[in-house]
Amino acid sequence: MHPIAENISKIDLFKPLSFNSIENIIKSGDNIIKNFEKKEPILFRTEPVDDLMVLIFGEVVTEMSDFNGKVMQVERIKSPSLLAPGFVFASKNISPVDIISDEKTTILYISKSQILKYCNENQDFLKSLLEVISKKVIFLSQKLYFNSMKSIKEKIIFYLMQLYNQQGKTYEIILPVSIEEMSHIFGVARPSLSREFLKLEECGIIKKEGNKILLLNKNELYF
Amino acid sequence: MHPIAENISKIDLFKPLSFNSIENIIKSGDNIIKNFEKKEPILFRTEPVDDLMVLIFGEVVTEMSDFNGKVMQVERIKSPSLLAPGFVFASKNISPVDIISDEKTTILYISKSQILKYCNENQDFLKSLLEVISKKVIFLSQKLYFNSMKSIKEKIIFYLMQLYNQQGKTYEIILPVSIEEMSHIFGVARPSLSREFLKLEECGIIKKEGNKILLLNKNELYF
């Protein structure tokens, strides 16, 4: 398979499409592939996001700056991945961040009308698109919620209690995400999160075995 | 027109549909209309959101509680409106909140498969659905961003500077949202926000005329 097609097929959104359809996306004259050198701007803040941007090769960072010009890095995104999928279909589709390549980068631009065409042709693609955008809603809702909590310990305990309730109140909880993803939801650094998990283990409150968490002392988890 | 159909037609998502199509949604045996008394639970936290819930009449509140049972109200939603549209199509579509009627309430449940059917039949409805969910992504992204700022003054100034950049760097800015909506984005109480706007006016930094803001002293706005 063409290496571009291969990378596209790894992205959740495109999983319902056949290899043939994916190769047609690349060949279609309506979609554009652009290459960027390291540290080249891909999209400026305040620019509209009119196409679905698919990061095929390379890595980008998203940045904001305050009015004194101080730049803050918001996120690092590795290929293959979608860039800002939640913005394309919004009426106010203005990017809140600059997107800058952090190494040699290849991006496929698929126009809104093409995306809608794929939705009409393939109901599974439509479901996949709705799922991708909805996943962003859930991620941001959770993040906003955990943001309101002060300590990492508080975040972990609340998260475990949510899972405890969702997973039928069993004392053996399966973590649905990796520690890495959890650190993104909580908005904390990954090592700090791992450290806090270790502390909870040392206190005998939980035991972590891979993606499984045993609640050893549920009374301690009430706060 | 039927009063239920009339209220549905006021919701952005359904605007691309003809009155006829809306009346068919109500008549369809696949969709269900339920009535709730005041203070009746509509959806429990940890329950999946399998249908699109359309709040036709009445008012609901969404609530969370911590493990000591202390209840916090998250949001108050007035009819006509959609409830949790960003959750229906997510793979982990578990409601993070309880939804409770705050007066006599009528809700229309439209199944996922019906929604997908309407998307296939009407491309404008599909666009409208993508827009509704994407709008949530933008709202939450903004809210998360403004959450990281400490003072209300800082939030207002940053917001105005964003608009200044987006609206072609003119000293006369049009507010795209009401003060009410802005208070939701900022996550602050509406009276506190109005008070802070007044203070900025008293200091001669801005002048507010309806939805127009004049930047009188842009140097003061850098922080």
Contacts between the chains, C-beta under 8 A, distances in Angstrom:
chain1	res1	chain2	res2	distance
A	45	B	165	7.4
A	46	B	162	8.0
A	46	B	165	5.0
A	46	B	166	5.1
A	66	B	158	7.8
A	66	B	223	8.0
A	67	B	161	5.8
A	67	B	221	7.4
A	67	B	222	4.8
A	67	B	223	7.1
A	68	B	222	6.7
A	68	B	223	8.0
A	86	B	133	8.0
A	86	B	134	5.4
A	86	B	137	3.2
A	86	B	138	7.0
A	86	B	141	7.5
A	87	B	134	6.7
A	87	B	137	7.1
A	87	B	138	6.8
A	88	B	134	7.2
A	89	B	127	7.0
A	89	B	130	3.7
A	89	B	131	5.4
A	89	B	133	7.8
A	89	B	134	4.4
A	90	B	131	6.2
A	90	B	134	3.8
A	90	B	135	5.5
A	90	B	137	7.1
A	90	B	138	5.1
A	91	B	131	5.9
A	91	B	135	7.2
A	92	B	135	8.0
A	92	B	138	6.4
A	92	B	176	7.1
A	93	B	134	7.8
A	94	B	166	5.8
A	96	B	141	6.4
A	96	B	142	7.3
A	96	B	145	6.9
A	96	B	162	7.8
A	116	B	123	6.1
A	116	B	126	6.5
A	116	B	127	6.9
A	119	B	119	7.0
A	119	B	126	6.1
A	120	B	120	6.7
A	120	B	123	6.8
A	120	B	126	7.8
A	123	B	116	6.2
A	123	B	120	6.8
A	126	B	116	6.5
A	126	B	119	6.1
A	126	B	120	7.8
A	126	B	126	7.4
A	127	B	89	7.0
A	127	B	116	6.9
A	129	B	130	7.3
A	130	B	89	3.8
A	130	B	129	7.3
A	130	B	130	7.6
A	130	B	133	6.9
A	131	B	89	5.4
A	131	B	90	6.2
A	131	B	91	5.9
A	133	B	86	7.9
A	133	B	89	7.8
A	133	B	130	6.9
A	133	B	133	4.9
A	133	B	134	6.0
A	133	B	137	6.4
A	134	B	86	5.4
A	134	B	87	6.7
A	134	B	88	7.2
A	134	B	89	4.4
A	134	B	90	3.8
A	134	B	93	7.7
A	134	B	133	6.0
A	135	B	90	5.5
A	135	B	91	7.2
A	136	B	137	4.8
A	137	B	86	3.1
A	137	B	87	7.1
A	137	B	90	7.0
A	137	B	133	6.4
A	137	B	136	4.8
A	137	B	137	5.8
A	137	B	140	6.6
A	138	B	86	7.0
A	138	B	87	6.8
A	138	B	90	5.1
A	138	B	92	6.4
A	140	B	137	6.6
A	140	B	140	3.6
A	140	B	141	6.2
A	140	B	144	6.1
A	141	B	86	7.5
A	141	B	96	6.3
A	141	B	140	6.2
A	142	B	96	7.3
A	143	B	144	6.1
A	144	B	140	6.1
A	144	B	143	6.1
A	144	B	144	5.3
A	144	B	147	6.7
A	145	B	96	6.9
A	147	B	144	6.7
A	147	B	147	5.6
A	147	B	148	8.0
A	148	B	147	8.0
A	158	B	66	7.8
A	161	B	67	6.0
A	162	B	46	7.8
A	162	B	96	7.9
A	165	B	45	7.5
A	165	B	46	4.9
A	166	B	46	5.0
A	166	B	94	5.8
A	176	B	92	7.1
A	221	B	67	7.5
A	222	B	67	4.8
A	222	B	68	6.8
A	223	B	66	7.9
A	223	B	67	7.0
A	223	B	68	8.0
